[in-house]
Amino acid sequence: MKKTLSILILVSLLAGIPMNGIAESAGLETTEYQVLSEQASDPEITLDYAYTYSVTATLSFSNGKANCSGSVTPSGTDSVSLTVTLYQKNGSSWSAVTSWTGSSTGGHKAAAGGSISVENGTYKVTTVGNVGNGKEKPTKSVTRTK
């Protein structure tokens, strides 16, 4: 019964079918369904990549500086290169402030980053990777205000 219910829930989530009736007929309380729905639409959940195990982007501020970093870890033995770029928001557009690059071979994690003096404002760090010479381009961004 649990396996069948799990399959129904998965199919319903993928197809966008409302689950209230399915959850109730299976004896689940609505709160369990709500938790499943919230997990499925969680903005922290990222796309899975075929050749990438993880991709990160971090941004913090201290002593008048933006501290930026990013990394890409391949899931196999592919080579990896990445660019970590700091952007500043100007009105409704973004302007690149600076970038850092890194690379690795043999399936090892590639990382890059650094610190730079910044004024008050809204900033974004974007990590763009290149796994396996173009097999995949994993990307992740984080935005913060100083």
C-alpha positions as CSV (number, residue, x, y, z in Angstrom):
1,M,0.0,0.0,0.0
2,K,2.8,2.5,0.9
3,K,4.6,1.7,-2.4
4,T,1.4,2.3,-4.4
5,L,0.7,5.5,-2.5
6,S,4.2,6.7,-3.1
7,I,3.9,6.1,-6.8
8,L,0.5,7.9,-6.9
9,I,2.0,10.8,-5.1
10,L,5.0,11.0,-7.4
11,V,2.8,10.8,-10.5
12,S,0.4,13.4,-9.2
13,L,3.2,15.8,-8.3
14,L,4.8,15.4,-11.7
15,A,1.5,15.7,-13.6
16,G,0.2,18.6,-11.4
17,I,-2.9,16.7,-10.3
18,P,-4.4,17.9,-7.0
19,M,-3.8,15.4,-4.3
20,N,-6.4,16.1,-1.7
21,G,-8.7,13.2,-2.9
22,I,-5.8,10.7,-3.2
23,A,-4.4,11.7,0.2
24,E,-7.8,11.4,1.9
25,S,-8.7,8.1,0.2
26,A,-5.3,6.7,1.4
27,G,-6.0,7.7,4.9
28,L,-3.4,10.5,5.0
29,E,-4.1,13.8,6.7
30,T,-4.1,16.9,4.7
31,T,-1.1,18.2,6.6
32,E,1.0,15.3,5.3
33,Y,0.0,16.3,1.7
34,Q,0.8,19.9,2.5
35,V,4.3,19.0,3.6
36,L,4.8,17.0,0.4
37,S,3.6,19.9,-1.7
38,E,5.9,22.4,0.2
39,Q,8.9,20.1,-0.4
40,A,8.1,19.8,-4.1
41,S,8.0,23.6,-4.5
42,D,10.9,24.5,-2.1
43,P,13.0,27.2,-3.8
44,E,16.1,25.7,-2.2
45,I,15.7,22.5,-4.2
46,T,17.9,22.7,-7.3
47,L,17.9,20.9,-10.6
48,D,19.8,17.7,-10.7
49,Y,22.6,17.4,-13.2
50,A,23.7,14.3,-15.0
51,Y,27.5,15.0,-14.7
52,T,27.6,17.4,-11.7
53,Y,27.4,16.3,-8.0
54,S,27.1,19.8,-6.6
55,V,27.4,23.5,-7.4
56,T,27.7,26.3,-4.8
57,A,27.7,30.0,-4.7
58,T,28.3,32.0,-1.5
59,L,28.3,35.7,-0.7
60,S,28.9,37.4,2.7
61,F,30.0,40.8,3.8
62,S,32.5,41.8,6.5
63,N,34.7,44.8,7.1
64,G,33.5,46.6,4.0
65,K,34.2,43.7,1.7
66,A,32.2,41.2,-0.2
67,N,33.5,37.6,0.3
68,C,32.6,35.5,-2.7
69,S,33.1,31.9,-3.5
70,G,31.8,29.1,-5.7
71,S,32.6,25.5,-6.4
72,V,31.6,22.7,-8.8
73,T,32.1,19.0,-8.1
74,P,31.7,16.6,-10.9
75,S,29.9,13.3,-10.3
76,G,32.5,11.3,-12.3
77,T,36.0,11.8,-13.4
78,D,35.4,14.7,-15.7
79,S,37.4,17.9,-15.8
80,V,35.8,21.0,-14.4
81,S,36.3,24.8,-14.9
82,L,34.2,27.5,-13.4
83,T,33.8,31.3,-13.2
84,V,32.5,33.0,-10.1
85,T,31.3,36.5,-10.9
86,L,30.2,39.3,-8.5
87,Y,27.5,41.6,-9.8
88,Q,26.1,44.8,-8.4
89,K,22.5,45.9,-8.9
90,N,22.1,49.2,-10.6
91,G,18.4,50.1,-10.9
92,S,16.8,47.1,-12.6
93,S,20.0,45.8,-14.2
94,W,23.2,44.0,-13.0
95,S,26.8,45.1,-13.6
96,A,29.7,42.8,-13.3
97,V,32.2,43.9,-10.6
98,T,34.8,41.2,-10.9
99,S,35.3,37.5,-11.6
100,W,37.4,34.6,-10.4
101,T,38.2,31.4,-12.2
102,G,39.2,27.9,-11.2
103,S,39.6,24.4,-12.6
104,S,40.3,20.8,-11.8
105,T,40.8,17.5,-13.4
106,G,40.2,13.8,-12.5
107,G,36.8,14.3,-10.9
108,H,38.0,16.7,-8.2
109,K,36.1,19.8,-7.0
110,A,37.0,23.1,-8.7
111,A,36.7,26.2,-6.6
112,A,37.3,30.0,-7.0
113,G,36.6,33.2,-5.2
114,G,38.0,36.1,-3.3
115,S,37.2,39.4,-1.5
116,I,36.7,42.9,-2.8
117,S,35.8,46.2,-1.2
118,V,32.2,47.2,-1.9
119,E,29.8,50.0,-1.1
120,N,26.3,49.5,0.3
121,G,23.9,48.0,-2.2
122,T,22.5,44.7,-3.6
123,Y,25.0,42.2,-4.9
124,K,24.8,38.8,-6.6
125,V,27.4,36.0,-6.9
126,T,26.9,33.6,-9.8
127,T,28.9,30.4,-10.3
128,V,28.9,29.0,-13.8
129,G,30.6,25.7,-14.3
130,N,31.7,23.7,-17.4
131,V,31.8,20.0,-16.7
132,G,33.5,17.6,-19.1
133,N,34.4,20.2,-21.8
134,G,30.8,21.2,-22.4
135,K,28.8,18.2,-21.3
136,E,27.1,20.3,-18.7
137,K,27.0,24.0,-17.5
138,P,25.8,23.9,-13.9
139,T,24.8,27.3,-12.5
140,K,24.0,28.7,-9.1
141,S,23.4,32.3,-7.8
142,V,22.9,34.0,-4.5
143,T,21.8,37.6,-3.9
144,R,22.4,39.6,-0.7
145,T,22.1,43.3,0.3
146,K,24.9,45.0,2.3
